[in-house]
Amino acid sequence: MTLAPYVRILGRGPGRSRNLTLDEAQEAMALILNGTAEPEAVGALLMLMRFRGETPDEIAGFVRAVTDTLPEWTGARPDLDWPSYAAGRTRGLPWFLLSARVVARAGVRVLLHGWNSHQSDGASVRDALPHVGITSITDWREASATLDRDGIAYAPLEVISPRVLDILRLRDVLGLRSCVNTVCRVMNPAGAARAVQGVFHPPYLTLQAEAGAVLGLRHLSVIKGGGGEFERNPAKIGQVHGLRDGEPWQDTLPELRDETRRLAETETPRDPAYLGAVWDGTHDDPFAVDIVLGTAALALETSGVALAGAGYDLAQQIWRDRH
């Protein structure tokens, strides 16, 4: 088998080309993952999909092919899937890591996973993990045990699937992101019942929500967040798309602060050690705390431990009692 039939489907020309079906996308990605596809065909397929605009069925088909190759998850599954695949050219510290810790304090088993490129000073998620008390998993088989112990863990993409990371890094060769960035956000590698996701470009709000529905996810929240992460700006009105009980859903996120400010414009130096300082109370930054609590609020509601509209009060209570 080669990728040629799938490249032909996408690239036959005006009036004759079309997007891949769910099954075709799954078959094509399986060929890419098993290493039998020619690299020229892989690049052609990914760039044609980018040019046409990927569909929910294409993303879901790619995700199914990826999850078919992953080692079997053992033990209790996480309650909340939290992907982190954003570039960080324009963002500041990854405050959402503290949000994830707040959610874990509510008894929600949170699995963060990701890979990030083009990081600005202080934006590195992995550099920040030791300062926020989140363990980075080195063996996928250890993930469930880490969740049992800590209630939260971070899984690097190269631990989950080295092959997917190789495909993701074709951006360095092709000069453009591919749909694999979206696939990584949607793939939910441990089969969590609920998920939160961030996007950088607004059209992906509905794309990821619809792909989640195709994959059978029932509770999902997707926002345009800082640099593409799941991270709210408390000084802006935001839109959230996703799923509730498997049905399409959207809502408006109100401002939490009456001011105009970007996420990176906090009072905190871009040093990941300050994340720990804000958590333990030795450094004060009210705007940063609102980033943390606003983000945690939506994640708590998505997780089902807070009713709609009650997430912020619960996040505040957990924050006050965190010590």
C-alpha positions as CSV (number, residue, x, y, z in Angstrom):
1,M,0.0,0.0,0.0
2,T,1.1,3.6,-0.7
3,L,-0.3,7.0,0.0
4,A,-0.8,7.7,-3.7
5,P,-4.6,7.0,-3.8
6,Y,-5.1,9.4,-0.9
7,V,-3.0,12.1,-2.4
8,R,-5.0,11.7,-5.6
9,I,-8.3,12.1,-3.8
10,L,-7.1,15.4,-2.3
11,G,-5.3,16.8,-5.3
12,R,-7.0,15.8,-8.5
13,G,-8.0,19.4,-9.2
14,P,-11.0,21.7,-9.2
15,G,-14.3,19.8,-9.3
16,R,-12.7,16.4,-8.9
17,S,-10.8,16.5,-5.6
18,R,-12.5,16.1,-2.2
19,N,-11.6,15.6,1.4
20,L,-10.9,12.1,2.9
21,T,-13.6,10.1,4.6
22,L,-13.1,8.9,8.1
23,D,-12.0,5.5,7.0
24,E,-9.7,6.9,4.3
25,A,-8.0,9.2,6.8
26,Q,-7.5,6.4,9.3
27,E,-6.0,4.2,6.6
28,A,-3.7,7.0,5.3
29,M,-2.5,7.8,8.8
30,A,-1.8,4.1,9.5
31,L,0.5,4.0,6.5
32,I,2.3,7.1,7.7
33,L,2.7,5.7,11.2
34,N,4.0,2.3,10.2
35,G,6.8,3.9,8.1
36,T,5.8,2.4,4.7
37,A,4.8,5.7,3.1
38,E,7.3,7.6,1.0
39,P,8.3,10.9,2.7
40,E,7.4,12.9,-0.4
41,A,3.9,11.5,-0.3
42,V,3.6,12.2,3.4
43,G,4.5,15.9,2.8
44,A,2.1,16.1,-0.2
45,L,-0.8,14.6,1.8
46,L,-0.3,16.9,4.8
47,M,0.1,20.0,2.8
48,L,-2.9,19.2,0.6
49,M,-5.0,18.7,3.7
50,R,-3.8,22.1,5.0
51,F,-4.6,23.8,1.7
52,R,-8.1,22.3,1.5
53,G,-8.8,22.7,5.3
54,E,-9.1,19.6,7.3
55,T,-12.5,18.2,8.3
56,P,-13.7,16.7,11.6
57,D,-13.8,13.2,9.9
58,E,-10.2,13.6,8.7
59,I,-9.0,14.6,12.2
60,A,-11.0,11.8,13.8
61,G,-9.6,9.2,11.4
62,F,-6.0,10.3,12.1
63,V,-6.7,10.1,15.8
64,R,-8.1,6.6,15.5
65,A,-5.0,5.5,13.6
66,V,-2.7,7.1,16.3
67,T,-4.6,5.5,19.3
68,D,-4.5,2.1,17.6
69,T,-0.7,2.3,17.9
70,L,-0.4,3.4,21.5
71,P,0.5,1.0,24.3
72,E,-2.5,-0.2,26.2
73,W,-3.5,2.0,29.2
74,T,-3.5,0.1,32.4
75,G,-5.3,1.2,35.6
76,A,-7.9,3.8,36.2
77,R,-8.2,6.3,33.4
78,P,-7.8,10.1,33.9
79,D,-10.9,12.1,34.4
80,L,-9.7,15.1,32.3
81,D,-7.5,15.2,29.3
82,W,-5.5,18.5,29.0
83,P,-3.3,18.8,25.9
84,S,-0.5,21.4,25.5
85,Y,0.8,21.7,22.0
86,A,1.1,25.5,21.5
87,A,4.0,27.5,20.3
88,G,5.1,30.2,22.8
89,R,6.4,33.1,20.8
90,T,4.0,35.6,22.3
91,R,3.0,34.1,25.6
92,G,4.3,34.5,29.1
93,L,4.6,32.0,31.9
94,P,2.4,28.8,31.6
95,W,-0.1,29.8,34.4
96,F,-2.5,27.1,33.2
97,L,-0.2,24.5,35.0
98,L,-1.4,26.0,38.3
99,S,-5.0,25.9,37.0
100,A,-4.5,22.2,36.4
101,R,-3.3,21.7,40.0
102,V,-6.4,23.5,41.3
103,V,-8.5,21.1,39.3
104,A,-6.6,18.1,40.6
105,R,-7.2,19.4,44.2
106,A,-10.9,18.9,43.5
107,G,-10.3,15.2,43.1
108,V,-10.2,15.3,39.3
109,R,-7.4,13.0,37.8
110,V,-5.8,15.3,35.3
111,L,-3.5,14.1,32.5
112,L,-1.5,16.9,30.8
113,H,0.4,15.9,27.7
114,G,2.3,17.8,25.0
115,W,5.2,19.1,23.0
116,N,5.9,22.8,22.4
117,S,8.1,24.6,20.0
118,H,9.3,28.2,19.4
119,Q,9.1,29.1,23.1
120,S,9.8,32.6,24.3
121,D,11.6,33.3,27.6
122,G,9.8,31.7,30.5
123,A,7.1,30.1,28.4
124,S,8.5,26.5,28.5
125,V,6.0,24.1,30.0
126,R,8.6,21.5,30.7
127,D,10.9,23.9,32.5
128,A,8.0,25.0,34.7
129,L,6.9,21.5,35.8
130,P,9.4,21.1,38.7
131,H,8.3,24.5,40.1
132,V,4.6,23.6,40.2
133,G,4.9,20.1,41.6
134,I,3.8,18.1,38.5
135,T,5.7,15.0,37.6
136,S,6.8,14.4,34.0
137,I,6.3,10.8,33.0
138,T,9.3,9.0,31.5
139,D,7.4,5.7,30.7
140,W,3.9,5.6,29.4
141,R,3.3,2.4,31.5
142,E,3.9,4.5,34.7
143,A,1.3,7.1,33.9
144,S,-1.6,5.5,35.7
145,A,0.6,4.9,38.9
146,T,1.6,8.6,38.9
147,L,-2.0,9.7,38.6
148,D,-2.9,7.4,41.5
149,R,-0.2,9.0,43.6
150,D,-0.5,12.7,42.6
151,G,-3.8,13.1,40.9
152,I,-2.0,14.9,38.1
153,A,0.8,14.1,35.6
154,Y,2.4,15.4,32.4
155,A,3.2,13.0,29.6
156,P,5.7,14.2,26.9
157,L,4.6,13.4,23.4
158,E,7.9,11.4,22.7
159,V,6.9,9.1,25.6
160,I,3.4,8.6,24.2
161,S,4.3,8.2,20.6
162,P,7.8,9.0,19.2
163,R,6.5,8.5,15.7
164,V,3.8,11.1,16.0
165,L,6.4,13.6,17.3
166,D,8.5,12.8,14.2
167,I,5.5,13.7,12.0
168,L,4.7,16.8,14.0
169,R,8.3,18.0,13.5
170,L,7.9,17.9,9.7
171,R,6.9,21.5,10.3
172,D,10.7,22.3,10.3
173,V,11.0,20.8,6.8
174,L,7.7,21.9,5.3
175,G,7.7,25.4,6.8
176,L,4.0,25.2,7.9
177,R,2.1,23.4,10.6
178,S,0.0,20.4,9.6
179,C,-3.2,18.9,10.8
180,V,-1.1,16.7,13.1
181,N,-1.0,19.7,15.5
182,T,-4.8,19.4,15.8
183,V,-4.6,15.6,16.0
184,C,-2.4,15.8,19.0
185,R,-4.8,18.2,20.8
186,V,-7.7,15.9,20.1
187,M,-6.2,12.4,20.5
188,N,-6.9,12.0,24.2
189,P,-4.3,9.2,24.5
190,A,-5.5,7.7,27.8
191,G,-9.2,7.8,26.9
192,A,-10.3,10.3,29.5
193,A,-14.1,10.9,29.7
194,R,-13.7,14.7,29.5
195,A,-11.3,17.1,27.9
196,V,-10.3,20.7,27.6
197,Q,-8.4,22.1,24.6
198,G,-7.0,25.4,23.4
199,V,-6.6,26.8,19.9
200,F,-4.8,29.8,18.4
201,H,-7.0,30.2,15.3
202,P,-10.8,30.6,16.0
203,P,-12.0,28.4,13.2
204,Y,-10.4,25.4,15.0
205,L,-12.9,25.9,17.9
206,T,-15.7,24.2,16.0
207,L,-13.3,21.8,14.1
208,Q,-12.0,20.3,17.3
209,A,-15.4,20.2,19.0
210,E,-16.9,18.3,16.0
211,A,-13.9,15.9,15.8
212,G,-14.4,15.2,19.5
213,A,-18.1,14.4,18.8
214,V,-17.1,12.0,16.0
215,L,-14.7,10.2,18.4
216,G,-17.5,9.8,21.0
217,L,-16.4,12.4,23.6
218,R,-19.3,13.7,25.6
219,H,-17.9,16.6,27.5
220,L,-15.4,19.0,26.0
221,S,-14.5,22.7,26.2
222,V,-12.4,24.5,23.6
223,I,-11.2,28.1,23.9
224,K,-8.9,30.5,22.0
225,G,-6.3,30.7,24.7
226,G,-2.9,32.2,25.3
227,G,-0.6,31.1,22.4
228,G,-3.1,28.3,21.7
229,E,-3.1,26.8,25.2
230,F,-6.2,26.2,27.3
231,E,-5.7,29.4,29.3
232,R,-8.2,32.2,29.7
233,N,-7.5,35.9,29.7
234,P,-9.5,37.3,32.6
235,A,-9.5,40.7,31.0
236,K,-11.4,39.6,27.9
237,I,-14.8,38.3,27.0
238,G,-14.2,34.9,25.5
239,Q,-16.1,32.2,23.5
240,V,-16.1,28.6,24.4
241,H,-17.2,25.8,22.1
242,G,-17.5,22.1,22.8
243,L,-19.8,19.3,23.9
244,R,-22.1,18.7,26.8
245,D,-23.6,15.3,27.0
246,G,-22.4,14.6,23.5
247,E,-24.3,17.6,22.0
248,P,-22.7,20.7,20.4
249,W,-22.5,23.5,22.9
250,Q,-21.1,27.0,23.2
251,D,-21.1,29.8,25.7
252,T,-19.7,33.2,26.4
253,L,-17.1,33.7,29.1
254,P,-17.5,37.0,30.9
255,E,-14.7,39.3,31.9
256,L,-13.2,38.8,35.3
257,R,-11.3,42.1,35.4
258,D,-12.3,45.5,34.1
259,E,-9.1,46.4,32.2
260,T,-7.3,45.7,29.0
261,R,-4.3,43.5,29.3
262,R,-2.6,40.6,27.5
263,L,-1.9,37.3,29.2
264,A,1.8,38.0,29.1
265,E,1.4,41.3,30.8
266,T,1.6,40.1,34.4
267,E,3.5,41.6,37.3
268,T,5.7,38.5,37.5
269,P,9.2,38.1,35.9
270,R,9.4,35.5,33.2
271,D,11.1,33.0,35.4
272,P,9.2,29.7,36.0
273,A,10.3,29.7,39.6
274,Y,7.8,32.4,40.2
275,L,5.0,30.0,39.4
276,G,5.9,28.1,42.5
277,A,6.2,31.4,44.4
278,V,2.6,32.4,43.5
279,W,1.4,28.9,44.4
280,D,3.0,29.0,47.9
281,G,2.1,32.7,48.5
282,T,5.6,34.2,48.6
283,H,4.9,36.3,45.4
284,D,1.7,38.2,44.8
285,D,0.2,38.9,41.3
286,P,-3.6,39.4,41.3
287,F,-3.9,39.4,37.5
288,A,-2.0,36.1,37.3
289,V,-4.2,34.6,40.0
290,D,-7.2,35.5,37.9
291,I,-5.7,33.7,34.9
292,V,-5.3,30.6,37.1
293,L,-8.7,30.8,38.6
294,G,-10.6,31.7,35.4
295,T,-9.0,28.8,33.6
296,A,-9.5,26.4,36.4
297,A,-13.2,27.4,36.7
298,L,-14.0,26.3,33.1
299,A,-12.0,23.1,33.6
300,L,-13.9,22.3,36.8
301,E,-17.2,22.8,35.1
302,T,-16.1,20.6,32.2
303,S,-15.0,18.0,34.6
304,G,-18.5,17.9,36.2
305,V,-17.4,18.7,39.7
306,A,-18.9,22.2,39.4
307,L,-22.2,23.2,37.9
308,A,-22.3,25.7,35.0
309,G,-21.4,29.1,36.4
310,A,-20.2,27.8,39.7
311,G,-16.7,26.9,38.7
312,Y,-15.1,30.2,39.7
313,D,-16.4,30.0,43.3
314,L,-15.1,26.5,43.6
315,A,-11.7,27.5,42.2
316,Q,-11.5,30.4,44.6
317,Q,-12.3,28.1,47.5
318,I,-9.6,25.6,46.5
319,W,-7.1,28.4,46.0
320,R,-7.8,29.8,49.5
321,D,-7.4,26.3,51.0
322,R,-4.4,25.1,48.9
323,H,-2.0,25.1,51.8
